Amino acid sequence: MKMFSARTYRFLRAVALFFLRLVHPAVHVTGRENIPDGPVIFAANHSAFSDPIWVIGCADLPVIPRTMAKKELLKTPILGWLLKKLSVFPVDREGADIGAIKTAMKTIRDGSKLLIFPEGTRVRKGKKSEPHNGVVLIATRTQTRVLPVYVTAKKKLFRRINVVYGESYQPQTADKHATEQELNDLSAELLKKIYRLGEGL
């Protein structure tokens, strides 16, 4: 399927942010200067359906990054079509989705940016979650930097939204093909980096 053009993407991004700002008129964005040129994996916390819009929209990128999302969303009529046109690709969260991993790696190797939510599902503020290993697996295999992003987890109507882009870093392993324990440890470290960005906000 042919994706939306960069011009159409920027228009839709502006429209989406306009409507979100009707219920969250105050938005504070920090760390945008940390977004590197070239490929990078945005890794953000996830508490609401609007999170991808905040992460991508506030990054103010000239072209849309690809986003990994649960396969059920892309099977939804109309919404699924729209998401596909916006460069979203599916992942099966029930097991190791090799196809999704390959798509993500190709995205990086093609020089594009990628958005993944390591928790794999929406997690309300105060709830504990275990990260999936997809982000660090892709990062270590492709030697790509990861950029932690924090978005306000508890979104109250007409309250400020904070979007914080942290410093990108390269997850390190002893070998290009990391062990499962290394992936688990690196994923836990990534989740800590994400939530530390929200401390004190």
N, C-alpha and C positions, 0 to 999 in steps of 0.2 A: 504494500500500500504506500502510495506517495504521501510524504509528510507535508504538513503546512509549511509554507514559505516562511523565511525569517521575518518578513514584514507582517504576515498574518499572525505569527506567533507573538510579535511585540504588541500588536493591536489587542489580541485576546488577553495577554498578560496585563495590559493596562486596564481592560474592562474588568477582569477578575479582581485585581487589586482595588479598583474603585468600589466595587460592591462589598468587598471585605472591610474596607475602611468606613463604610457606613455603620458597621457594628463595632469596629475597633478603630476609631478616628486617630488615635495616637499610636504611632509605630516608631520604635527606636531601633535603628539598625547600626551595628558596630562590626568592625573587622572586615568590611568589604574589600579593603586593600590587601587582605590575606589571600584572596582568590587568585591563584596563579594562572598565567597564560598556559594554554595547552591542556592536555588531559589531566583530570583529577577526579577523585571520587568524593562527592559530598556525602557525608554520613551524619544523619540527623536523628534526634529523638522524635517520637511520633505519638501524638495524643489526640489529633483531630484530622478530619478529612481535608481540612484547609492547609495542612502543613506543607505539602508540595508547592502550593501556590506561594506561601510565604518564603520558603527557601529559594525557589527559582525566581520568583518575582522580585524579591528584594536584592538578589544577586545582580540584577540589571545586566544580564548577559546579552550579547548581540544575537546569538542563536540559541535555540533551546537545547538543553542537555537531555540525554536519555534517562528515563526513570524506570526502575524495576518496581512492579506492583503485583499484588496477588492476582492470580489468573481469573478469579471470580469477577473482579471488576471489569475485565475486558470482555466478559461474556454478557454484560448488561447491555440491552438495546440502547442505542443512541449514545449513552455514556461511553460504552466500549469503543464505538466508532471514533468518538471524539478523542479519547485517550490514545488510541493507536495513531491518529493523525498528529498527536502531540508527542510522538516518539516514545510512548510508554510501551514496555514489553512485559509479558507475563512471567511469573515464577510460581511454581508449585511449592507451597510452604510445607507440605506434608513429608517431603523427602529431599534427597539431593537432586536438584533439577539441573542436570548437566547442560541442557539446551539453554537455559537462562544464563548459566555461568559462561558459556561460550559466546552468547550474544553480548554479555557485559564486557568480556575480554576483547572482542572484536571492536566494540565501541571505543574502548581505550586505545587500542592499537591504531584505530582510524583517526586518533587525535581529538576525540570528542570528550566532553565531560559527562559524568554519570552521577545520578542520585539514587542512593539506596538507604532504606531505613533499617539499620541492623537489628532492631527489636522485632522486625517482621510483622508487627501488628500494632494497633493503637494501644497505648499504655497510659492510663490516667495518672495524674500526679499523685505521688505517695505510694503507688503500686510498684512492686518489684518485678523485674523482667530479666530474662536470660537472652543475651544477644545471639544471633545466628552468626556463623563464621564466614558468610559470603563476602563481606567487604574485605576482610583481611586476606582471604584466600585469593581474591581477584588482585588485590594490591601487591601481594608477595609474588604471585605468578607473573604479573606484568611489570613489576617494579614501578608502580604508580603511587603517587602521594595521596594521602587521605586527608580530607579537610573536615574536622568536626564542626557541626553546626547545632546550636541550641535555639529552639523556638519555645516561647512561653508555653508551659505544659497545661496550666489551668487558665483557660480562655474565658473570661467573664465579659458579658456584654458591656461595651463602651469603656472597657479597661484597656490599658496600654498593652501592646504586644511587643515583645523584645525578640529580635532576631540577631544572634551573635555568631559570626563566622570566626572560628579559632584559627590557629596557625596550622598549616598543613605539615604533615610529617610522613616519613617512609617507615612502615612497620618492618622490623628486622627479624630475620630468622637465620638459623644456622645454615640452612640450605634453601634453595629456591622452592623445593617441594617440602613445605613445612609439615611437621607432625601434627596430629590432632590436638595434642596437649598445647603445642605452641600456638595453634589457631585459637584454642579456647582462651589461653592467657592473653593473647593480643586482642581478641574481641572484647574481653572484660576490661582491658586497659582502655580501648577505644570508647566504650560506653561511659567509663569514668571521666574521660576527657570531655565528652559531650556534656554531661550533667554538671561538671565543674564550671563550664561556661555560664551556667544559669545561677550559680551561687551568688547571693547578695542582690539579685535583681528584684 
